[in-house]
Amino acid sequence: MPHTFVYEEHGGTSPFSTRQPLPVYVEKSIFDLPSIYINGGKRGFLIEINPDDLRTTLEVVEVETAVIKSGG
């Protein structure tokens, strides 16, 4: 029996305009930055935005995953 596959490029996934709603997990500390670069929807297309725009545009789940190393 033949299989049908939907072609998807490998790499990161933009949180904007996905075919199906996806959960968006955001490292909490990025909201302290003045701006971030994020995938704009196609390979090699980055956009610079204010991190607070993620909160107003998407339903994000803020997480704390950054590792802080102490000493050497």
C-alpha positions as CSV (number, residue, x, y, z in Angstrom):
1,M,0.0,0.0,0.0
2,P,1.5,3.4,-0.9
3,H,2.3,5.9,1.8
4,T,1.5,9.6,1.5
5,F,3.8,12.1,3.3
6,V,3.5,15.8,3.7
7,Y,6.8,17.5,2.9
8,E,8.2,19.5,5.8
9,E,11.6,21.1,5.8
10,H,14.0,20.2,8.6
11,G,14.9,22.9,11.1
12,G,13.3,25.3,13.5
13,T,9.6,25.9,13.5
14,S,8.2,29.4,13.5
15,P,5.6,30.0,16.2
16,F,3.6,32.1,13.8
17,S,1.0,30.8,11.4
18,T,1.4,27.1,12.0
19,R,-0.9,24.7,10.2
20,Q,-2.0,23.3,13.6
21,P,-1.8,25.1,16.9
22,L,1.4,24.2,18.7
23,P,2.4,25.0,22.3
24,V,5.0,27.7,22.5
25,Y,7.5,27.5,25.4
26,V,9.6,30.6,26.0
27,E,12.5,30.9,28.3
28,K,11.4,33.4,31.0
29,S,14.7,35.3,31.0
30,I,14.3,36.5,27.4
31,F,11.6,39.0,28.5
32,D,14.5,40.9,30.2
33,L,16.1,41.6,26.8
34,P,15.3,44.6,24.6
35,S,14.8,42.6,21.5
36,I,15.1,39.0,20.1
37,Y,15.5,37.4,16.7
38,I,13.0,34.7,15.9
39,N,12.1,32.6,12.9
40,G,9.8,34.6,10.6
41,G,8.1,31.7,8.8
42,K,10.6,30.5,6.2
43,R,14.2,29.2,6.2
44,G,16.7,32.0,6.7
45,F,14.1,34.6,7.5
46,L,14.6,36.1,10.9
47,I,12.7,39.0,12.4
48,E,13.7,41.2,15.3
49,I,10.9,41.8,17.8
50,N,10.4,43.0,21.3
51,P,10.0,39.9,23.5
52,D,6.8,41.3,25.0
53,D,5.2,41.0,21.6
54,L,5.3,37.3,22.0
55,R,3.0,37.6,25.0
56,T,0.5,39.7,23.2
57,T,0.6,37.8,19.9
58,L,0.9,34.1,21.1
59,E,-0.3,32.1,24.0
60,V,3.1,31.4,25.5
61,V,4.1,29.2,28.4
62,E,7.0,30.8,30.3
63,V,9.6,28.3,31.5
64,E,12.9,28.5,33.4
65,T,15.4,26.3,31.6
66,A,18.5,28.3,31.5
67,V,21.5,26.9,33.5
68,I,23.5,29.3,35.5
69,K,27.1,28.0,36.1
70,S,28.8,29.2,39.2
71,G,32.6,29.6,39.5
72,G,35.0,27.9,37.1
